[in-house]
Amino acid sequence: MSHEFVDQMLEKSRAGELRSPVSETLEMSLVEFGRGEAVYEMAAREELGNPLGVIQGGVATALADAAMAAATSSILDDEEIQKSAITTIDIFARFIRPVNAKKVERLRAEAKVVRAGGRLVWAEADVLADDDVVGKFASTGIRVAFDPASYIADRGKSDE
C-alpha cells in the first residue's frame, strides 16, 4: 500500500504550492503531517476578531477543520485518493477560553485520526493560542468522490 502520491499532495500543501481557497483567505498553512496526523498554523490577527477583540470561534473551527481534513487525507493510500477524498459531515467545538487577538501571536491546530472505518473517519484536534490549549474539536468525515488531477490543475491556474 503506497502513500507516495498522497504525501506529495500534502507536501505541496505544506510548501504553499497547493493551498485551498479557505487556507489562502484565512492565511493558514499546513506545517507538519504524518500518517493520521497534521498540524496547521495561522497568525492571530486583529481582523479575525469579533467586536470584543476575541478571535471569532469560526476561525478557530476552520483551523481545526483544516488540520483534521489533512490528517484524514493522510490515511488514504494512492489507490484510494484517485477516486475519493474525505470531507467533514459534522464537527464539535468546545472553546476553553477566549483568545485576545492583540495578546496572541499564533494559532495552532494539532489533529489526529481517532478511527477510520470503511466509509466514515473520526478525528480530533486541539487548538492552541501560542502554547495554551484554547479549544478542543472532534469531527466525522465521509468518503466522497474526488478527482485529484482536476483539483491540482484548478489550483495551479492563475487569477489573471
C-alpha atoms as a printed R data frame, in Angstrom:
    type eleno elety resid chain resno       x      y       z
1   ATOM     1    CA   MET     A     1   0.000  0.000   0.000
2   ATOM     2    CA   SER     A     2   1.650  3.212  -1.186
3   ATOM     3    CA   HIS     A     3   1.119  6.752   0.118
4   ATOM     4    CA   GLU     A     4   3.598  8.440  -2.239
5   ATOM     5    CA   PHE     A     5   1.013 10.492  -4.185
6   ATOM     6    CA   VAL     A     6  -0.899 11.442  -1.020
7   ATOM     7    CA   ASP     A     7   2.328 12.546   0.653
8   ATOM     8    CA   GLN     A     8   3.306 14.562  -2.435
9   ATOM     9    CA   MET     A     9  -0.045 16.414  -2.319
10  ATOM    10    CA   LEU     A    10   0.365 17.129   1.387
11  ATOM    11    CA   GLU     A    11   3.981 18.200   0.886
12  ATOM    12    CA   LYS     A    12   2.892 20.615  -1.883
13  ATOM    13    CA   SER     A    13   0.300 21.998   0.513
14  ATOM    14    CA   ARG     A    14   2.917 22.354   3.260
15  ATOM    15    CA   ALA     A    15   5.237 24.134   0.817
16  ATOM    16    CA   GLY     A    16   2.443 26.564  -0.145
17  ATOM    17    CA   GLU     A    17   2.222 25.288  -3.734
18  ATOM    18    CA   LEU     A    18  -1.210 23.657  -3.368
19  ATOM    19    CA   ARG     A    19  -3.455 25.540  -0.968
20  ATOM    20    CA   SER     A    20  -7.225 25.509  -0.687
21  ATOM    21    CA   PRO     A    21  -9.136 28.766  -1.177
22  ATOM    22    CA   VAL     A    22 -10.053 28.903   2.528
23  ATOM    23    CA   SER     A    23  -6.428 28.355   3.555
24  ATOM    24    CA   GLU     A    24  -5.387 31.233   1.320
25  ATOM    25    CA   THR     A    25  -8.184 33.502   2.563
26  ATOM    26    CA   LEU     A    26  -7.503 32.889   6.254
27  ATOM    27    CA   GLU     A    27  -3.725 32.676   5.707
28  ATOM    28    CA   MET     A    28  -3.471 29.316   7.425
29  ATOM    29    CA   SER     A    29  -0.805 26.782   6.490
30  ATOM    30    CA   LEU     A    30  -0.107 23.109   6.871
31  ATOM    31    CA   VAL     A    31   3.165 22.957   8.810
32  ATOM    32    CA   GLU     A    32   3.501 19.259   9.704
33  ATOM    33    CA   PHE     A    33   1.936 15.969   8.700
34  ATOM    34    CA   GLY     A    34   2.399 12.266   9.235
35  ATOM    35    CA   ARG     A    35   0.229  9.218   8.756
36  ATOM    36    CA   GLY     A    36  -3.017 10.052  10.559
37  ATOM    37    CA   GLU     A    37  -1.911 13.434  11.901
38  ATOM    38    CA   ALA     A    38  -1.447 17.019  10.774
39  ATOM    39    CA   VAL     A    39  -0.748 20.483  12.151
40  ATOM    40    CA   TYR     A    40  -1.992 23.783  10.749
41  ATOM    41    CA   GLU     A    41  -0.968 27.265  11.915
42  ATOM    42    CA   MET     A    42  -2.002 30.846  11.313
43  ATOM    43    CA   ALA     A    43  -1.286 34.288  12.676
44  ATOM    44    CA   ALA     A    44  -3.748 35.588  15.288
45  ATOM    45    CA   ARG     A    45  -4.638 38.827  13.512
46  ATOM    46    CA   GLU     A    46  -6.956 41.537  14.841
47  ATOM    47    CA   GLU     A    47  -9.120 41.368  11.698
48  ATOM    48    CA   LEU     A    48 -10.097 37.816  12.734
49  ATOM    49    CA   GLY     A    49 -11.630 39.112  15.957
50  ATOM    50    CA   ASN     A    50 -15.175 39.879  16.971
51  ATOM    51    CA   PRO     A    51 -16.199 43.287  18.446
52  ATOM    52    CA   LEU     A    52 -14.660 42.215  21.785
53  ATOM    53    CA   GLY     A    53 -11.260 41.692  20.132
54  ATOM    54    CA   VAL     A    54 -11.543 37.933  20.607
55  ATOM    55    CA   ILE     A    55 -10.679 35.575  17.740
56  ATOM    56    CA   GLN     A    56 -14.040 34.543  16.295
57  ATOM    57    CA   GLY     A    57 -14.938 30.910  17.067
58  ATOM    58    CA   GLY     A    58 -15.499 30.111  13.420
59  ATOM    59    CA   VAL     A    59 -11.884 30.991  12.667
60  ATOM    60    CA   ALA     A    60 -10.588 28.533  15.278
61  ATOM    61    CA   THR     A    61 -13.059 25.942  13.972
62  ATOM    62    CA   ALA     A    62 -11.876 26.454  10.376
63  ATOM    63    CA   LEU     A    63  -8.271 25.972  11.515
64  ATOM    64    CA   ALA     A    64  -9.165 22.777  13.394
65  ATOM    65    CA   ASP     A    65 -11.218 21.520  10.434
66  ATOM    66    CA   ALA     A    66  -8.298 22.077   8.048
67  ATOM    67    CA   ALA     A    67  -5.926 20.153  10.311
68  ATOM    68    CA   MET     A    68  -8.407 17.298  10.776
69  ATOM    69    CA   ALA     A    69  -9.007 17.181   6.996
70  ATOM    70    CA   ALA     A    70  -5.274 16.915   6.316
71  ATOM    71    CA   ALA     A    71  -4.921 14.213   8.971
72  ATOM    72    CA   THR     A    72  -7.761 12.188   7.449
73  ATOM    73    CA   SER     A    73  -6.377 12.680   3.928
74  ATOM    74    CA   SER     A    74  -3.028 11.317   5.074
75  ATOM    75    CA   ILE     A    75  -4.530  7.890   5.800
76  ATOM    76    CA   LEU     A    76  -5.703  7.402   2.206
77  ATOM    77    CA   ASP     A    77  -3.450  5.282   0.057
78  ATOM    78    CA   ASP     A    78  -2.550  6.214  -3.519
79  ATOM    79    CA   GLU     A    79  -5.266  3.994  -4.991
80  ATOM    80    CA   GLU     A    80  -7.985  5.460  -2.732
81  ATOM    81    CA   ILE     A    81  -7.030  9.136  -3.397
82  ATOM    82    CA   GLN     A    82  -7.514  8.611  -7.133
83  ATOM    83    CA   LYS     A    83 -11.252  8.179  -6.599
84  ATOM    84    CA   SER     A    84 -12.181  9.516  -3.170
85  ATOM    85    CA   ALA     A    85 -11.384 12.117  -0.539
86  ATOM    86    CA   ILE     A    86 -12.798 12.723   2.923
87  ATOM    87    CA   THR     A    87 -14.998 15.690   3.772
88  ATOM    88    CA   THR     A    88 -16.401 16.791   7.118
89  ATOM    89    CA   ILE     A    89 -20.045 15.939   7.830
90  ATOM    90    CA   ASP     A    90 -20.115 17.131  11.423
91  ATOM    91    CA   ILE     A    91 -17.882 18.999  13.783
92  ATOM    92    CA   PHE     A    92 -17.981 19.531  17.536
93  ATOM    93    CA   ALA     A    93 -16.295 22.560  19.061
94  ATOM    94    CA   ARG     A    94 -15.552 23.242  22.717
95  ATOM    95    CA   PHE     A    95 -13.921 26.600  23.423
96  ATOM    96    CA   ILE     A    96 -11.927 26.552  26.646
97  ATOM    97    CA   ARG     A    97 -11.066 30.235  26.849
98  ATOM    98    CA   PRO     A    98 -11.307 33.343  24.663
99  ATOM    99    CA   VAL     A    99  -8.275 34.376  22.614
100 ATOM   100    CA   ASN     A   100  -7.484 38.094  22.571
101 ATOM   101    CA   ALA     A   101  -6.080 38.789  19.097
102 ATOM   102    CA   LYS     A   102  -3.823 41.563  20.468
103 ATOM   103    CA   LYS     A   103  -2.183 39.296  23.065
104 ATOM   104    CA   VAL     A   104  -1.520 36.156  20.998
105 ATOM   105    CA   GLU     A   105   0.781 35.687  18.021
106 ATOM   106    CA   ARG     A   106  -0.140 32.275  16.562
107 ATOM   107    CA   LEU     A   107  -2.955 29.786  16.487
108 ATOM   108    CA   ARG     A   108  -2.031 26.136  16.004
109 ATOM   109    CA   ALA     A   109  -4.324 23.156  15.372
110 ATOM   110    CA   GLU     A   110  -2.895 19.714  16.136
111 ATOM   111    CA   ALA     A   111  -5.071 16.946  14.682
112 ATOM   112    CA   LYS     A   112  -5.083 13.163  14.664
113 ATOM   113    CA   VAL     A   113  -7.286 10.427  13.260
114 ATOM   114    CA   VAL     A   114  -9.038  8.542  16.045
115 ATOM   115    CA   ARG     A   115 -10.658  5.825  13.938
116 ATOM   116    CA   ALA     A   116 -11.061  5.070  10.249
117 ATOM   117    CA   GLY     A   117 -13.893  2.862   9.069
118 ATOM   118    CA   GLY     A   118 -14.898  1.812   5.588
119 ATOM   119    CA   ARG     A   119 -16.863  5.000   4.861
120 ATOM   120    CA   LEU     A   120 -16.504  7.230   7.947
121 ATOM   121    CA   VAL     A   121 -13.397  8.653   9.614
122 ATOM   122    CA   TRP     A   122 -13.242 10.277  13.064
123 ATOM   123    CA   ALA     A   123 -10.646 12.886  14.018
124 ATOM   124    CA   GLU     A   124  -9.824 15.176  16.939
125 ATOM   125    CA   ALA     A   125  -7.871 18.412  17.211
126 ATOM   126    CA   ASP     A   126  -6.611 20.768  19.873
127 ATOM   127    CA   VAL     A   127  -6.303 24.442  19.004
128 ATOM   128    CA   LEU     A   128  -3.566 26.311  20.835
129 ATOM   129    CA   ALA     A   129  -3.042 30.054  21.191
130 ATOM   130    CA   ASP     A   130   0.711 30.350  21.387
131 ATOM   131    CA   ASP     A   131   1.272 27.314  23.657
132 ATOM   132    CA   ASP     A   132  -2.019 27.183  25.570
133 ATOM   133    CA   VAL     A   133  -4.883 24.873  24.561
134 ATOM   134    CA   VAL     A   134  -7.907 27.087  23.894
135 ATOM   135    CA   GLY     A   135 -10.234 24.688  22.096
136 ATOM   136    CA   LYS     A   136 -10.989 21.013  21.587
137 ATOM   137    CA   PHE     A   137 -12.598 19.767  18.396
138 ATOM   138    CA   ALA     A   138 -13.901 16.490  17.008
139 ATOM   139    CA   SER     A   139 -15.233 15.695  13.562
140 ATOM   140    CA   THR     A   140 -16.667 12.937  11.452
141 ATOM   141    CA   GLY     A   141 -15.617 12.724   7.837
142 ATOM   142    CA   ILE     A   142 -17.154 10.758   4.999
143 ATOM   143    CA   ARG     A   143 -15.539  9.465   1.842
144 ATOM   144    CA   VAL     A   144 -16.758 11.275  -1.283
145 ATOM   145    CA   ALA     A   145 -15.870 11.171  -4.978
146 ATOM   146    CA   PHE     A   146 -12.694 13.112  -5.794
147 ATOM   147    CA   ASP     A   147 -10.553 13.764  -8.869
148 ATOM   148    CA   PRO     A   148  -7.099 14.836  -7.658
149 ATOM   149    CA   ALA     A   149  -5.798 15.652 -11.153
150 ATOM   150    CA   SER     A   150  -8.616 18.154 -11.689
151 ATOM   151    CA   TYR     A   151  -8.086 19.680  -8.227
152 ATOM   152    CA   ILE     A   152  -4.364 20.104  -8.806
153 ATOM   153    CA   ALA     A   153  -4.946 21.606 -12.269
154 ATOM   154    CA   ASP     A   154  -7.557 24.069 -10.939
155 ATOM   155    CA   ARG     A   155  -5.325 25.216  -8.042
156 ATOM   156    CA   GLY     A   156  -2.438 25.846 -10.454
157 ATOM   157    CA   LYS     A   157  -4.396 28.327 -12.589
158 ATOM   158    CA   SER     A   158  -3.562 31.994 -12.352
159 ATOM   159    CA   ASP     A   159  -6.142 34.612 -11.372
160 ATOM   160    CA   GLU     A   160  -5.103 36.886 -14.243
